[in-house]
Amino acid sequence: MSGTTIAAIATAIVPAQGSVGIVRLSGAEAVAIARTLFHAPGQQAWESHRILYGYVRHPATQDVVDEALLLLMLAPRSYTREDVVEFHCHGGIMPVQQVLQLCLEQGARLAQPGEFTLRAFLNGRLDLTQAESITDLVGARSPQAVQTALAGLQGKLAQPIRKLRAQCLDLLAEVEARIDFEEDLPPLDEVAIKAQVDHLLLDMTHLLATSDRGELLRTGLKVAIVGRPNVGKSSLLNAWSQSDRAIVTDLPGTTRDVVESQLVVGGIPIQVLDTAGIRDTEDTVEKIGVERSRLAAQSADLVLLTIDAQAGWTDADQAIYEQVSDRPLILILNKIDLVHPSTRHPTPSTLHPTIQTAAALNQGIDALEAAILETVQTGTLQAANLDIAINQRQAAALTRAKAALEQVQETIADQLPLDFWTIDLRSAIQALGEILGEDVTESVLDRIFSRFCIGK
């Protein structure tokens, strides 16, 4: 694969939206293809890490295809550690498509998803955690997600994994030395070995605790605003998102479908769903909206059950509550500005946080966000301030490594021969190596890099 020159469009292509489009090549023939297609007037030097100005020409007709810049990055000082060439063309669809087609006609092959980063991994420029951090960086939906991805790209996630693996290798070497040279070495200090294993397990537990945080940063939190018609759900969404995403009127049943808004709260991306008011209705269209509301509430990570403070808790509120009470829930007592404090109705349950809002006046939003973060932090997210976060694949491998070390503990306690110790230590070492890409199968690599975009 490394002997083939690959090519792909490396930027998003949207008609009349992008000012620059990039076609990227990597491989032994990248520079030769560039020399065939690119005319650089004057005495511009074709040197590494230089930008040339000129024209992309059709090699047969010499017709100008585009006015462009050419960036040369020669091996090993490139993203893939191969010769890399980039044509920086005008944006849009046609210029980059035409340049890409010329590159393919000159012998390059269309790159597969993630193949540039795969080559960087195979050529030793990146380990697997850094490669996965690149796709996290591209797909980041909040500043905090960007910082976590950058930490992984800089090797901060790989460092503790490498340390754990090195310590396991040291333990394995010490145990195997007693097997091979039992007569020449002092007896194995089982107490010290057990203490080292306990310490390794503690470090693994701390790393595993970042998995939920990582999933939140990558996929975000889905929050559904539910309640009866005309309790202020749409006003709450508009106040929260500081926009007019939802129609707000005094007529019940205005929202007929689920309205979405993307927010960031405490560094966590949040998809807020404003649902149609849940009630019995004969209106066919509204019935569809109500059913979609119920489905949205059941699929949400967190439900905001909104109540009209003027009406208080009604039988209809109770019916909705019974449908969503199995979900993580925050009660929103809205329109509090319209009710005198002495006549405010109590909420029916102390099992859930209750926030008072006046959405029409933009009041209570800060308290709502604080309650959401508190719910998250006391639920699945325990490592809120860590700058690294493992993904699901890494967590699965780390869990296997942890189970193998726990088996070592049992082996020591059962006084089994040292050969049994080495079996589980090797399993732990292999699982940790999978995280870094040092012991990983081709099928695993295919799954990881297939999620990348073509030009990355």
C-alpha positions, 0 to 999 in steps of 0.5 A: 500500500505504501508504494501506491500514490493516493489522492483525494479532496482534503476540504469540504466542497460546498457550491459557492461556500468555500474560497479554497479547495485542496487536493492532496497526494501522498506517495512516491509519485506525488512530486512527479505527478505535480510536475506534470500538471503544475506550471510554476512561472519564473524561477520558483524553486521546487523545494520541500515546505515551499509554496509555488504559484502557478497554473494547473494545466491539462498535460495533453492539451495544455489548457489551464484548469485552474490558477492555484498554489502548490505546497510541497512536503517531502518525506519524512517531514510530512503528515504521512512521512511520504512525499506529500503534495497539495494543490490549493485550488479555487473553492467550489465543485468543479476546480478541485474535481477536475484537478483530482481527475487529472491526478488519477489519470496520471497514476494516483489512486483515489484514497480510501477513508482515513488512508492518509492518517493510516499511512501516518500510523503505519509509518510511525508518525502517530500512534493509534491514540493520536490517530483517533484524536485527529478524527475527534478533533475534526468532529469536535462540537465544543471548545472542551472537546477540541482541547481533549482531542488536542491533548490526545494528539499531543500524546497525553493519552498515550503517555499513561498507557505506555507507562502502564504497559512498561510496568507490566513488561517489567513485572513479566520480566521479573517473573520470567527471570525467576522461572528461567534462573530460579537457582541464581536469583533471590526468591520473588517478593510476592508482597511487592509484586502484589503492591505493584499490581494493586497500583496498576489497577488503581491507575487503570480505574482512574483512566476508565473513569474518563470514558463517560466524559469522552463519550459526552464530549464526542456525542453530546447530551440529548435533552428533551423539553416536554410538557403540556401545550402552552406551558412555555416550552418553546419560550424556554428553548428560545431564551436558552438558545438566544434565538427564535427557533420555535414559534411562540404564541398563546395558542396551545398546540402551536409546535407540531414537530420536534424543534432542535437547537445545538448548545454548549453547556460547561464544555458539553455539546447539548442537542435540545429538543423542543417537543410538541405539547403532549395531550389527547387531540383529534388533530391528525397532524398534532397527533403525529407531533405528540407521538414524536414528542413521546419518542424524543423523550424516551430517547433523550439522555435528560428530560426537562418536564416543564410545568405552568406555574400559574396552573400548578400541577395538573392531572395532565402533568401527572400523566406526562410525568408517569411516562418520563419518570424513568428518565433522568429528569429536571422539573421546570416551573415556568412562568414564575413571574406571573405568580405571587410567591405566596400562591405558588403551587408546590411540585409533586416530587422531591426526587428530581431537581426543580428549577424556577424560570420565567422564559419570556424574561430570560430568567432562570437559564443560568440555574437550569444550566447549573442543574444540568451540569450537576445532574451529569456530574453526579450521574455518569460524569465523574471526571469533569476536570480531566484533560484526557478521555478514552473512547469506547475502543480504548475502554474495552481494551483497558477493561480487558487489561484490568481483568487480566491483572485482577486474574494475576491477583487471584493467581497470587492469592491461590499460590499457583505456579509462576507460569500462570502469572505470566499468562495473565501479564501477557494478556494485559500487555497485549490489551494495552498494546492494542490501545497504542496500535502496537498489537492490533489486527488489520480488521481493527484498523479498518474499523477505526479508519473507515470512520475518517473522511476521505481526505484525512 
